[in-house]
Amino acid sequence: MKVVGVTGGIGSGKSTVCELLEKGGARVFYADEVARELMVSDPGVRKQIQDAFGAEAYSEDGLLNRKYIADRIFSSDADRSAINRIVHPAVGEAFRRVVSQAREEGVELLIKEAALLLDDHTSDLDVVVVIDAPKNIRIERISLRDGLSGEQIEARMAGQMSPNEMRQKADHVIENDRTVIDLEAAVEELVRSLMA
């Protein structure tokens, strides 16, 4: 089984690439989705977040106050580090369980999609793939998708590893600056090289 990490800056299209991989038969672990789920469902994680960020971290109905948390972590390196220290170990444990299950089931290609993939240890991955696109394209995508202001987008980009640094740590880079058809072709080529 090949275990492949897929990452890229906000708006690069890593989720789209993973959806294409999934359609092609790969199993995908969406680390950011798992993190959001654990922040609500895992009592230990919830308690640590409340201790670190206060009661405002959750609404009265028990849901994560995502806007409050996002505002905090994208404006403070200390808060971003705090949330990562709480959530990453729980996500890592969930991923180890998925890897074990995938091996038992004979899965050929397991993908770990994560925004902060390269900030963690990548020793559990065979290959790292970075998705990249020019900054102006990424800003346009995020603005359309999330309705964020230019200032909010810039703050989120500033809180991530630079695309150049990501590219240096990658085994493969997919340029996502053209059409969906071009992206599909690039993903097919990636799978061929991974499974060769």
Helices and strands as residue ranges (DSSP letters): E 2-8, H 14-23, E 27-30, H 31-41, H 43-53, G 55-57, H 66-73, H 77-104, E 109-113, G 117-119, E 127-132, H 135-146, H 150-158, H 163-169, E 172-175, H 180-195
